[in-house]
Amino acid sequence: MSEGELYRLRRVVERLMAGHREALGVIGQEVEDQEVEDQESSAQETLAEVQDILEGALEDARTILEEGGT
């Protein structure tokens, strides 16, 4: 495996980990706020936000991996 490939893989892992950390933070905040807000609408918003975060991380990872294929 070349140094360029290793670098891209490191970037992918770092981006996915950052996305997961961010998603976990959103979930943690929702758990803390659960008693205060309307639980159903708040949970739906949280799920949508987590979905956006993880989809963004996945798309970024794909883009990074594709950089080596061109």
N, C-alpha and C positions, 0 to 999 in steps of 0.2 A: 504494500500500500504506500502510495506516494505521500510526501509531506502535504501537498495540496489537498489530497483526499482526507487525510487526518484532520487538517484544519477545518475543512467543511463539515466533517462529522462532529467535531467539537462545537462548532457554531450551532449546528442543528440541535445537539443535546442541550447546550446552554439556552437556546431559544425555547425549546420545549419545557425545560425546567422552569424558566422564567414565567412562561404561560401558566404552568401548573401552580407555581407559587402565588401568582396573581389571582387565579381562580380560587385557590384555597383561602386567600385573604378575603375575597368577596363572600365566600361561604361562611367563614368565621364571623365576619361582620354581621351577616344576616342572622346567624345563631344568637349573637349578642343582642340584636335589635328585635328579636322575634316577639317578645312580650309587649313591646311598645307600639308596634305598627299593626295594620291590617295584615294578618298573616298570609292570606291567600294571594292577594295582589302583590305583596312584597316578595313572596316566594317565586311567583311567576317572573317578576322583574329580575330577581337574582338568577334564576335559571337561564333567562335570556342573556344576561350579562356574562355568566360563566360560559355559555355556549359561544358567544362572540369571542371571548378571550381564547378559548381552546381552538376554535376554528382559525383565528388569526395566527396563533402559534403554529398550527399544522401547515397553513399556507406558507408562512415564512420558512418553515423547515423544508417544504417541497421546493421552494424557490432556491434556497441555498444548495440543496442537493442537485438541482438542475443546472446550477452554474458550472458544475464540473462536466456535465454532459454536452456542453456546447463548445 
